[in-house]
């Protein structure tokens, strides 16, 4: 015969307390677990957001830095180019002034009736003779230089014959004299008037402006360290 064992009120209350304590403990542990997980997820999300914002700030700063650097480079390049152009302009102005003064001096002092000018005219005539190698040549000169040229012609003919071994005949082309305002020198005409060798002082100065310009620049301004190639 089975017997029923009913729980007393105290036993029921004790069991209830145990169950309540167990449920409470489970709830606390679950809450703690949820809290820890939430803290962990918050820390991860916080770290992600901080990293994202940091990257955004870095990107913005890098972009602004590049823009500032580029702007600075453009400004520096602009200033450098303007300065370089001013320097080059000043140098060119100085060179132009130098050649202008040389031209003025040639006009003022060029020519004359002295022996030095006569020798110069003879040598200029000889240069033309050696280039043409013809038996009959005309010489163009300023009218005021005709006396000097007439004296230089026989000297040039003699020296030409001694050097080349052939005779040549020179005469002044009085139909087409050189301009009176020119600096002096002569032009040698051959080839039946088709070939002219300009050995005037004005032409020599133009050639000097081109040929001697690199050495003049070097003398006046020194070596340009920025140039990779030199004349």
Secondary structure as GFF3:
##gff-version 3
##sequence-region A 1 231
A	DSSP	alpha_helix	9	109	.	.	.	ID=ss1
A	DSSP	alpha_helix	115	132	.	.	.	ID=ss2
A	DSSP	beta_strand	136	140	.	.	.	ID=ss3
A	DSSP	three_ten_helix	143	145	.	.	.	ID=ss4
A	DSSP	alpha_helix	146	164	.	.	.	ID=ss5
A	DSSP	beta_strand	169	172	.	.	.	ID=ss6
A	DSSP	beta_strand	185	190	.	.	.	ID=ss7
A	DSSP	beta_strand	195	200	.	.	.	ID=ss8
A	DSSP	alpha_helix	201	211	.	.	.	ID=ss9
A	DSSP	alpha_helix	213	221	.	.	.	ID=ss10
###
